[in-house]
Structure formats: C-alpha cells, structure tokens
Amino acid sequence: MTAEHTSAEIPPLVRGLTYEDMPVGQVFRTARRTVTETDLVNFVTWGGFNEPLFWDASHAADGGYTGRLVPGALTYCIAEGLVLQTNVLHGTGLAFLHMELTVQGPVYVGNTLYAVVETTGCRPSSKPGRGVVTSRITVRNQRDEDVLVYTPVRLIRGRDYGAQTR
C-alpha cells in the first residue's frame, strides 16, 4: 500500500449490513460479557440510580434477591453494546426510532450476558435508500435463561443510500 491511495479507494475492514441484508427470520448472537461490581457502581453513580436495591445488599436480600442486583437499564445498555460490537450497524445505522422492553428476570454482578438478535420486520422507508428494521433482542445469562427482551426499531441505510437521499 502506497501513500497515493485515497481513503475513498481503500475499502473499510468493517461495514455494517444494509436493511436489505437483514431479512425477517435472520438470527445471530453476540459475544458474552460478565457484569462486574465496577460496572454496577459506575452505572448507578453515573445514572443517578441511588436506590438501596442497588447499593445495599441486605436491602436487596430482604426483597428476595440473592446477590448484587443490576438495574434493568444497565442490562439493556450492556446488551446494546454487545450488539453494536458485532459491527452489524457499523456505518449503516441511521436512527434508533422506538423500542419496547421487558425485564424477565434478575441480573446479578458476576452474571455473564449475551444477546440473541432476530429480525422480525424489514421494509423500505418513505425516503429512498433507507429501510426500517425491527428486531427482537433476547438477553440471556450464563445459564441460557432469558433475563430481558427488547424490540428496537431502527432506520438503516440501503444498498443505494447516497448523498442525494440525505
């Protein structure tokens, strides 16, 4: 490789999928990640989740929990990070439009999480070169138990996306 090549001539190593590459029924899973005490403390402090349920182990135990309880919002953020780390949306994602979220079980410090992503809807948008993709993302722990499900709706570039469609 010589210096005479421009960045436009050099293809990126990582490129996300276009909406046309996300057919209904497509399924993949992310890598895994263990939730740490540092994750919990940083998130609770940063987000202002100053709730005894997350700070006080004995308070959580009084509620029937068996460990350092993790907020559902942190579980969602970790899952969304795992999805983005797959690079499925790298350079092709345009907007996060909507979602519904259901917490299905507790997550504790020390749990290892991963996400299963299934495309449940895919259609062209009202503007050319873009599509709307809906998915069901199931977050599972190390015992393959579902702990959280969310259904994001995203605006994704199409194969023919270009400057004229912006």
C-alpha positions as CSV (number, residue, x, y, z in Angstrom):
1,M,0.0,0.0,0.0
2,T,1.4,3.3,-1.0
3,A,0.5,6.8,0.1
4,E,-1.0,7.6,-3.3
5,H,-4.3,5.8,-2.4
6,T,-7.0,7.9,-1.1
7,S,-9.4,6.9,1.8
8,A,-12.2,6.6,-0.8
9,E,-10.2,3.9,-2.7
10,I,-9.4,1.8,0.4
11,P,-12.4,-0.3,1.5
12,P,-13.2,-0.4,5.2
13,L,-12.4,-3.6,7.1
14,V,-15.7,-3.3,8.9
15,R,-19.0,-2.5,7.3
16,G,-22.5,-3.0,8.7
17,L,-25.4,-4.6,7.0
18,T,-27.8,-2.7,4.9
19,Y,-31.5,-3.2,5.6
20,E,-31.8,-5.4,2.5
21,D,-29.2,-7.7,4.2
22,M,-31.5,-8.1,7.3
23,P,-34.3,-10.4,6.2
24,V,-37.1,-11.4,8.5
25,G,-36.0,-14.5,10.4
26,Q,-32.3,-13.8,10.4
27,V,-30.8,-14.7,13.8
28,F,-27.4,-14.2,15.3
29,R,-25.9,-14.0,18.8
30,T,-23.4,-11.6,20.2
31,A,-20.2,-12.3,22.2
32,R,-20.6,-12.7,26.0
33,R,-19.7,-10.2,28.8
34,T,-19.6,-10.6,32.5
35,V,-21.1,-7.9,34.6
36,T,-18.7,-6.6,37.2
37,E,-19.0,-4.7,40.5
38,T,-17.3,-1.8,38.8
39,D,-19.9,-1.8,36.0
40,L,-22.7,-1.6,38.7
41,V,-21.1,1.1,40.7
42,N,-20.2,3.2,37.7
43,F,-23.6,2.9,36.1
44,V,-25.6,3.6,39.3
45,T,-23.4,6.6,40.1
46,W,-23.4,8.0,36.6
47,G,-27.1,7.4,36.0
48,G,-28.2,8.6,39.5
49,F,-29.8,5.2,40.4
50,N,-29.4,5.9,44.1
51,E,-31.7,3.2,45.2
52,P,-31.0,0.9,48.1
53,L,-31.9,-2.0,45.9
54,F,-28.6,-1.5,44.0
55,W,-26.4,-0.1,46.8
56,D,-27.4,-2.2,49.8
57,A,-27.0,-6.0,49.6
58,S,-29.1,-6.6,52.7
59,H,-31.9,-4.5,51.4
60,A,-31.9,-6.4,48.1
61,A,-31.8,-9.7,50.1
62,D,-34.9,-8.5,52.1
63,G,-36.6,-8.4,48.7
64,G,-35.7,-12.0,47.9
65,Y,-32.7,-11.3,45.7
66,T,-29.6,-13.5,46.1
67,G,-26.8,-11.2,45.0
68,R,-25.7,-7.7,44.0
69,L,-28.7,-6.7,41.8
70,V,-28.1,-5.0,38.5
71,P,-30.6,-2.4,37.2
72,G,-32.5,-3.5,34.1
73,A,-31.3,-0.3,32.4
74,L,-27.7,-1.5,32.8
75,T,-28.6,-4.9,31.4
76,Y,-30.1,-3.2,28.4
77,C,-27.1,-1.0,27.9
78,I,-24.7,-3.9,28.1
79,A,-26.8,-5.8,25.5
80,E,-27.0,-2.9,23.1
81,G,-23.2,-2.5,23.4
82,L,-22.8,-6.2,22.6
83,V,-25.0,-5.8,19.5
84,L,-23.0,-2.8,18.3
85,Q,-19.7,-4.6,18.9
86,T,-20.8,-7.2,16.3
87,N,-20.5,-4.3,13.8
88,V,-23.9,-5.2,12.3
89,L,-24.8,-1.5,12.2
90,H,-21.3,0.0,11.6
91,G,-21.7,2.8,9.2
92,T,-25.2,1.7,8.1
93,G,-27.3,2.6,11.2
94,L,-29.1,6.0,10.8
95,A,-31.5,6.3,13.8
96,F,-33.0,4.4,16.7
97,L,-36.7,5.1,16.4
98,H,-38.5,3.1,19.1
99,M,-38.5,0.1,21.4
100,E,-40.4,-1.9,23.9
101,L,-38.5,-3.5,26.8
102,T,-39.5,-6.2,29.3
103,V,-37.3,-7.4,32.2
104,Q,-37.9,-11.1,32.6
105,G,-35.5,-12.0,35.4
106,P,-32.9,-10.6,37.8
107,V,-29.3,-10.0,36.7
108,Y,-26.5,-10.0,39.3
109,V,-22.9,-8.9,39.4
110,G,-21.0,-11.9,38.2
111,N,-23.6,-12.9,35.6
112,T,-22.3,-13.4,32.0
113,L,-24.7,-12.0,29.4
114,Y,-25.1,-12.3,25.7
115,A,-27.8,-11.3,23.3
116,V,-29.7,-13.2,20.5
117,V,-30.9,-10.9,17.7
118,E,-33.7,-11.9,15.4
119,T,-35.0,-9.7,12.6
120,T,-38.8,-9.5,12.9
121,G,-39.6,-6.8,10.4
122,C,-37.9,-5.2,7.4
123,R,-39.3,-2.7,4.9
124,P,-38.2,0.3,2.8
125,S,-38.8,3.6,4.5
126,S,-40.7,6.5,2.9
127,K,-37.4,8.0,1.7
128,P,-35.3,6.1,-0.9
129,G,-32.1,4.4,0.2
130,R,-33.3,3.6,3.7
131,G,-35.2,0.9,5.5
132,V,-36.9,0.3,8.8
133,V,-35.8,-2.8,10.6
134,T,-37.4,-4.2,13.7
135,S,-35.8,-6.9,15.8
136,R,-36.3,-8.9,18.9
137,I,-33.3,-8.9,21.1
138,T,-33.3,-11.5,23.9
139,V,-30.7,-11.1,26.6
140,R,-29.6,-14.3,28.3
141,N,-27.4,-15.2,31.2
142,Q,-24.8,-17.9,31.6
143,R,-27.5,-20.5,32.2
144,D,-29.2,-19.5,28.9
145,E,-32.1,-18.0,30.9
146,D,-33.9,-15.0,29.3
147,V,-33.4,-12.0,31.6
148,L,-34.5,-9.1,29.3
149,V,-36.2,-8.7,25.9
150,Y,-36.4,-5.5,23.8
151,T,-37.7,-4.8,20.4
152,P,-35.8,-1.9,18.7
153,V,-37.0,-0.3,15.5
154,R,-34.1,1.2,13.6
155,L,-33.6,3.3,10.4
156,I,-30.9,1.5,8.4
157,R,-29.1,2.6,5.2
158,G,-30.0,0.7,2.0
159,R,-27.6,-0.5,-0.7
160,D,-28.5,2.5,-2.8
161,Y,-28.1,5.1,0.0
162,G,-26.3,8.1,-1.2
163,A,-25.8,11.8,-0.7
164,Q,-28.9,12.6,-2.7
165,T,-31.1,10.7,-0.2
166,R,-30.0,12.6,2.8
